[in-house]
């Protein structure tokens, strides 16, 4: 990250490389990329307690931590900790680079073509309108959200995914599949310590997670599950993801493009675009 010197510009005119460090400094925070060894030390010292972050389902954090410490994903699972000046950990983020073959097994290519044709993946302007944000900010958000489906449409534009099993069409299908399944990450968990949740720190941590993921191998697509019963029950989380340009995806039995697990999925089609577009950064409550 660049210098943590506060900018005198308003947050609406800043880009992430200024906003995120400023947001950290404004809240007396810093973030650290952990290693399996450092994570093991934090756990053994009692500095990371799952119940501090996920009261209802601490086993989620515990399972991810175990996988990270044991390096089950061979370096593809990452952990970021957000800390106060006194080193108290107030936020954690797990994210994972998804191999192309795994993403290919998750996608239903024929269903993707149908979803685009039926406009099932296009975010609704009215439904996603955020009344807490200005009209212009909402318009910018819709442009970013459009990227979450346009990349699929562009990849399929010159090809035809059909049931034809001839060698020619099979080759086309495989080529299309390859173009759609690379450079994905999955945000496994973004969690803030309960006593700090009124400070909009999840906004900062999600932004940092996306920035770090994009910087590493230029990962450009993100997918996540909304925990806590889905978007209808976990409204704060769903609102946060939508403010970053994520769009909700229908389940497979409703025309969605992903096979199970397919409940409460959100997709961001272009991380680079969201990091270089003025989004509702004022929601970070910079001082």
Secondary structure, DSSP 8 states (H G I E B T S, - for coil): -------SS-GGG--HHHHHHHHHHHTTEEEEE--HHHHHHHHHTT---GGGT-SS-HHHHHHHHHHHHTTTTTT-EEEEEEEETT--EEEEEEEEEE-HHHHHHHB-HHHHHHHHHTTTTS--TTTT--TTS-HHHHHHHHHHHHHHHHHHHHHHTT----S--SHHHHHHHHHHHHHHHSSEEEEEEEEE-GGGGGGTHHHHHHHHHHHHHHHTTT--EEEEE-TTT-TTT-HHHHHHHHHTT-EEE--GGGT-SB-SS-TTEEEES-HHHHHTS--SGGGG---
